């Protein structure tokens, strides 16, 4: 039977791709269409990528966020996210909702410290209507007083909820101490004092100052065509402002902040170091290092046979309940580190175990650990770009933060495969070894060592 199958099975040629299948995965990726990019006369970037399927994702992404807010404005970008799909200058709230429901469009929005996004899932034949709705909501929003008042109550509840969530609170504290005195220290939600004072006039003043065309990118992924979308963008995203697009600087400060609350059962700690900018090629090395450290909690298997040294030592010594690495990237810097949950008596052991493991990946990491991290990082990259929204956000981020330069997924995978042990160690050495960390801690933090001692653990005395 096997001989019969082998004798008669002859792969056929695909008329659309001109290769025999089954084919390798990299060949399939390289056959995907390249994104098309056009910059309008006012500076708005329009980028599309046509993929196979029966749906599309269209979004307006902008280099706007809490980083660009003044102290008394902190929280306006998040407030605008809540009211963006309500009332416009041309359409009432009820009619806007009826129009969205009739077309079957699903609208979403997000706000971060450095980026905002307003995007829609729709059928291919409704892409034009989706762009019309998005542009009308973002550019010609009415900023209705009723919408602002209603959403201020919702945001107030979000602030109260986040203040009681130590996992979110520890990262706000981490940014406030790492970038103290700069815009990156601002929280996304803002403060309750600012929220009380925000009104239509202040919101309009902020939007007039920050909404420069060069900060915007219209991105569409799915069953879309480039030329009609460029024409629609020329019609609806054609505003201009007399002022120039200004940038805000950052300043990294090695320091720590601790909020001691002995009523909490566990301490939440974030330990980070300054990393490269988003456009820097060293970001791939830092992503690889974060993947190598990975994450672990007590629900997983952990013993002397665990493949990750941090998880192995933490589980055997019962140093923490869980930990997870992170790499928070911005256009000109990043925060790379580990967040963990531990009891107050084990904080010192966990900090020194973590530091020893971080210095270890600069000097004594093995080939097996590096290869495992490469495979996991490639899987993560493919997963993040597997959906229309993931691909659209990836395109927009590169357009806004990487000088409109986008690297194809096969090229990124090939670059990861080519990373050598020597290059990996030397790059990590530059960013980790003998560098000033930032630490934020919430909970029973009495057992956390002094910052001077933690700073002294960032290097080894080797003979």
C-alpha positions in Angstrom: 0.0 0.0 0.0 2.8 2.4 0.9 4.5 1.7 -2.5 1.2 2.3 -4.3 0.7 5.7 -2.5 4.3 6.8 -3.1 4.0 5.8 -6.8 0.8 7.6 -7.5 1.0 10.7 -5.3 2.4 13.5 -7.4 2.1 17.1 -5.9 0.3 19.4 -8.3 1.2 22.9 -9.2 -0.8 25.8 -7.7 -1.8 28.2 -10.4 -1.7 31.2 -8.0 1.6 30.5 -6.3 3.6 28.6 -8.8 5.2 26.0 -6.5 4.5 22.5 -5.5 2.6 21.9 -2.3 2.8 20.9 0.4 5.5 23.5 0.8 7.6 24.9 3.6 6.2 27.4 6.0 8.8 30.0 5.1 7.9 29.7 1.4 4.3 30.3 2.3 5.2 33.4 4.3 7.4 34.8 1.5 4.6 34.4 -1.0 2.3 36.8 1.0 1.8 40.2 -0.6 3.9 43.0 0.6 2.3 46.0 2.3 1.7 49.1 0.2 2.5 52.5 1.7 1.4 56.0 0.6 2.0 59.3 2.4 -0.6 62.0 1.8 0.4 65.6 1.2 -0.4 66.6 4.8 1.8 63.9 6.3 -0.8 61.1 7.1 0.6 57.7 6.3 -1.7 55.2 4.6 -0.6 51.5 4.6 -2.5 48.4 3.5 -1.8 44.7 3.2 -4.0 42.4 1.2 -4.4 39.0 2.7 -6.7 36.0 1.9 -10.0 35.9 3.7 -13.4 37.4 3.8 -12.9 40.1 6.4 -10.9 43.2 7.0 -9.5 45.3 9.8 -9.3 49.1 9.3 -7.8 51.4 11.9 -6.6 54.9 12.6 -3.5 54.7 14.8 -1.7 57.8 16.1 1.5 58.6 18.0 -0.6 60.1 20.8 -0.9 59.1 24.5 -0.3 60.1 28.1 3.4 60.8 27.3 2.4 63.9 25.4 0.0 65.2 28.0 0.9 68.1 30.4 0.5 67.6 34.1 -3.0 69.1 34.2 -4.0 67.2 31.0 -3.1 63.8 32.1 -6.0 61.4 31.3 -7.5 63.3 28.3 -6.3 60.8 25.7 -8.0 58.0 27.6 -11.2 60.0 28.1 -11.3 60.7 24.3 -11.1 56.9 23.8 -14.3 56.6 25.8 -16.2 59.2 23.9 -14.8 58.8 20.4 -17.6 56.6 19.1 -20.4 58.6 20.6 -21.5 61.9 19.0 -20.0 63.7 16.0 -20.6 67.1 14.5 -22.6 65.5 11.7 -24.3 62.5 13.4 -26.1 62.2 16.7 -25.2 59.4 19.1 -28.4 57.4 18.3 -27.9 57.7 14.6 -24.2 56.7 14.9 -25.1 53.6 16.8 -27.8 52.7 14.3 -25.4 53.1 11.4 -22.8 51.0 13.0 -25.3 48.2 13.8 -26.8 48.2 10.4 -23.4 47.7 8.8 -22.3 45.0 11.3 -19.1 46.9 12.1 -17.3 46.1 15.4 -15.5 49.1 16.8 -12.7 49.0 19.3 -10.2 51.5 20.8 -7.1 51.4 23.0 -4.8 54.0 24.7 -1.2 53.5 25.8 1.5 55.9 27.0 2.7 56.4 23.4 0.0 55.2 21.0 -3.8 55.3 20.5 -5.8 53.2 18.1 -9.3 53.3 16.8 -10.1 50.3 14.6 -13.0 48.4 13.1 -13.7 44.8 12.0 -15.9 44.7 8.9 -16.8 42.9 5.7 -14.7 43.8 2.6 -17.7 45.6 1.0 -18.0 47.8 4.1 -14.4 49.0 4.3 -15.3 52.4 2.8 -18.1 52.9 5.4 -15.8 51.9 8.2 -13.2 54.5 7.1 -15.9 57.1 6.9 -17.1 56.4 10.4 -13.6 56.2 11.9 -12.5 59.5 10.4 -15.7 61.2 11.3 -15.5 60.0 14.9 -11.8 60.9 15.4 -11.5 64.1 13.3 -14.9 65.6 13.7 -16.0 64.5 17.2 -18.5 66.8 18.8 -17.0 66.4 22.3 -20.5 66.5 23.7 -20.8 67.6 27.4 -23.3 64.7 28.1 -20.8 62.1 26.7 -17.9 63.6 28.7 -19.9 63.6 32.0 -21.1 60.1 31.6 -17.7 58.7 30.7 -16.0 60.5 33.5 -18.0 58.4 35.9 -16.9 55.2 34.1 -13.2 56.3 34.2 -13.4 57.2 37.8 -14.5 53.6 38.6 -11.6 52.3 36.4 -9.1 54.5 38.4 -10.5 53.1 41.7 -10.3 49.6 40.4 -6.7 50.0 39.2 -5.6 51.5 42.5 -6.7 48.3 44.2 -4.9 46.0 41.6 -1.3 45.7 42.7 -0.3 44.1 39.4 -1.3 47.2 37.5 -0.1 49.6 40.2 3.4 48.2 40.3 4.0 49.1 36.6 2.6 52.6 37.1 5.1 53.1 39.9 7.8 51.6 37.8 7.3 54.2 35.1 7.0 57.0 37.6 10.4 56.3 39.1 12.2 55.2 35.9 11.1 58.3 33.9 10.5 60.7 36.8 10.0 64.3 35.6 9.2 63.3 32.0 6.0 62.5 30.1 6.6 58.7 30.2 6.0 58.9 34.0 2.3 59.8 33.4 -0.3 57.2 33.9 -2.7 56.3 31.1 -5.9 56.8 33.2 -4.7 60.1 34.8 -5.7 61.3 38.3 -9.1 61.9 39.9 -8.2 65.6 40.3 -7.5 66.0 36.6 -10.6 63.9 35.7 -12.8 66.3 37.8 -11.4 69.4 35.9 -11.5 68.0 32.4 -14.2 69.6 30.3 -15.0 70.2 26.7 -12.8 73.3 26.4 -9.8 71.6 27.8 -10.2 68.5 25.7 -10.6 70.6 22.5 -7.5 72.6 23.4 -5.5 69.4 23.9 -6.7 67.8 20.6 -6.0 71.0 18.7 -2.4 70.9 20.0 -1.6 67.2 19.6 -3.5 66.0 16.5 -0.9 66.7 13.9 -1.3 64.8 10.6 2.3 63.4 10.8 1.3 61.5 13.9 -1.5 59.6 12.2 -1.5 56.3 10.2 -4.5 54.7 8.5 -3.9 51.0 8.3 -6.0 48.3 6.6 -5.4 44.6 6.5 -7.5 41.8 4.9 -9.5 41.7 1.7 -8.7 45.3 0.8 -7.3 47.3 -2.1 -4.8 50.1 -1.7 -5.9 52.7 -4.2 -9.6 53.1 -3.1 -8.4 53.4 0.5 -5.9 56.1 -0.4 -8.6 58.0 -2.2 -10.9 57.8 0.9 -8.1 58.9 3.1 -7.4 61.9 0.8 -11.1 62.9 1.3 -11.6 62.4 5.0 -8.1 62.7 6.5 -7.1 65.9 4.7 -6.9 68.4 7.6 -3.8 70.5 8.2 -2.4 72.5 11.1 0.0 75.4 11.0 2.3 74.2 13.9 5.1 71.7 13.5 5.1 68.2 15.1 7.1 68.3 18.3 8.5 65.5 20.3 9.0 64.9 24.0 12.3 63.8 25.5 12.8 61.1 28.2 15.2 60.7 31.0 16.0 57.3 32.6 16.8 57.4 36.3 18.0 54.3 38.3 15.9 54.4 41.4 13.2 52.6 43.4 9.8 53.3 44.9 8.1 51.2 47.5 4.5 51.3 48.8 4.5 49.3 52.0 1.2 47.7 53.0 1.6 44.9 55.5 -2.1 44.1 55.3 -1.4 42.5 51.9 -0.5 38.8 51.9 2.2 39.1 49.2 4.5 41.7 47.8 4.4 42.6 44.1 7.8 43.7 42.7 8.9 44.9 39.3 12.6 44.9 38.5 13.7 46.5 35.2 16.6 48.0 33.3 16.8 50.5 30.5 16.7 48.9 27.0 17.1 50.0 23.4 14.6 52.0 21.4 11.9 50.3 19.3 13.7 50.9 16.0 17.1 49.6 17.4 18.0 46.1 16.2 19.1 45.3 19.7 15.4 45.1 20.6 15.3 41.6 19.0 18.1 40.5 21.4 16.2 41.9 24.4 13.0 40.1 23.2 15.0 36.9 22.9 16.4 37.4 26.5 12.9 38.0 27.9 11.7 34.9 26.2 14.7 32.9 27.6 13.7 34.0 31.1 10.0 33.4 30.4 7.6 33.0 33.2 6.5 30.5 35.9 4.0 30.1 38.7 3.3 27.4 41.2 0.6 25.7 39.1 3.4 24.6 36.7 5.9 21.9 37.2 9.1 23.2 38.8 12.0 21.1 40.1 15.7 20.6 39.5 14.9 19.4 35.9 13.2 22.7 34.8 14.8 24.2 31.7 14.8 27.8 33.0 17.3 28.6 35.7 15.1 31.3 37.4 12.1 28.9 37.5 14.2 26.1 38.7 15.8 28.0 41.6 12.6 29.8 42.5 10.6 26.6 42.7 13.2 24.6 44.7 13.7 27.5 47.2 10.1 28.6 47.3 11.3 32.1 46.6 8.1 33.3 44.8 4.6 32.4 43.8 5.1 33.5 40.2 7.2 35.6 37.9 7.1 36.9 34.3 9.5 38.7 32.1 8.5 41.8 30.1 9.9 44.2 27.5 7.9 47.4 27.3 9.1 49.2 24.1 8.8 52.8 23.2 10.1 54.8 20.3 13.3 56.0 22.0 13.7 53.6 25.0 12.3 50.5 26.7 12.0 48.9 30.1 13.2 45.3 30.2 12.9 43.2 33.3 10.9 40.8 35.5 7.8 41.1 37.6 7.3 38.7 40.5 5.1 38.0 43.5 6.7 36.8 46.7 6.3 36.8 50.5 8.2 39.4 52.5 10.6 36.8 54.0 11.6 35.6 50.5 12.1 38.9 48.8 15.8 39.1 49.3 16.5 35.6 48.1 14.3 36.2 45.0 16.1 39.5 44.1 19.5 37.9 44.3 18.4 34.8 42.5 17.0 37.0 39.7 20.1 39.1 39.5 22.4 36.0 39.4 20.3 34.6 36.5 20.3 37.9 34.6 24.1 38.1 34.8 24.3 34.4 33.9 22.6 35.0 30.5 25.3 37.6 29.8 28.1 35.1 30.3 27.1 31.4 30.7 24.0 30.8 28.7 24.0 27.5 26.8 23.3 26.8 23.2 20.2 24.7 24.1 18.7 27.5 26.1 19.3 30.0 23.3 17.7 27.7 20.6 14.7 27.1 22.8 14.2 30.8 23.2 14.5 31.4 19.5 11.8 28.9 18.7 9.5 30.4 21.4 10.1 33.9 20.1 9.3 33.0 16.5 6.1 31.3 17.6 5.1 34.4 19.6 5.9 36.7 16.6 3.7 34.5 14.3 0.9 34.4 16.8 0.8 38.2 17.2 0.6 38.7 13.4 -1.9 35.9 12.8 -5.0 38.1 13.0 -5.9 41.1 10.9 -5.8 43.4 13.9 -2.4 42.1 15.0 -0.9 42.6 11.5 -2.5 46.1 11.3 -1.1 47.2 14.6 2.3 45.8 13.7 2.3 47.8 10.5 1.1 51.0 12.1 3.7 50.7 14.9 6.5 50.4 12.4 5.2 53.3 10.3 5.0 55.6 13.3 8.1 54.5 15.3 10.5 53.0 12.7 10.5 55.8 10.1 8.0 54.0 7.9 10.2 51.0 7.5 8.6 47.6 7.9 10.4 44.3 7.9 8.7 41.2 6.5 7.9 38.4 8.9 10.2 35.9 7.0 13.1 38.3 7.3 12.5 38.7 11.0 12.4 34.9 11.5 15.6 34.6 9.5 17.3 37.3 11.6 16.4 35.4 14.8 17.8 32.2 13.4 21.1 34.0 12.6 21.7 35.3 16.1 25.0 33.8 17.3 25.9 33.0 20.9 28.7 35.6 20.9 26.4 38.4 19.6 23.7 37.5 22.1 26.1 37.6 25.1 27.8 40.8 24.1 24.5 42.6 23.5 23.0 41.5 26.8 26.3 42.5 28.5 25.9 46.0 27.3 22.4 46.4 28.6 22.5 44.4 31.9 25.9 44.1 33.3 26.7 46.8 35.9 23.7 48.9 34.9 21.4 50.8 37.3 18.0 49.1 37.7 14.7 50.5 38.7 12.5 48.7 41.2 8.9 49.3 42.2 7.2 47.3 45.0 3.7 47.2 46.5 2.8 45.2 49.6 4.8 43.9 52.6 8.1 45.2 51.3 10.1 45.1 54.6 12.3 42.3 53.4 13.3 44.0 50.1 17.0 44.9 50.2 18.2 48.5 50.1 18.7 50.0 46.6 22.4 50.3 47.2 22.7 46.6 47.8 20.6 45.8 44.8 22.7 48.0 42.6 25.8 46.3 43.9 24.4 43.0 42.7 24.5 44.1 39.1 28.1 42.9 38.6 30.3 39.9 39.5 33.8 40.2 41.0 35.6 37.6 38.9 39.3 36.6 39.4 
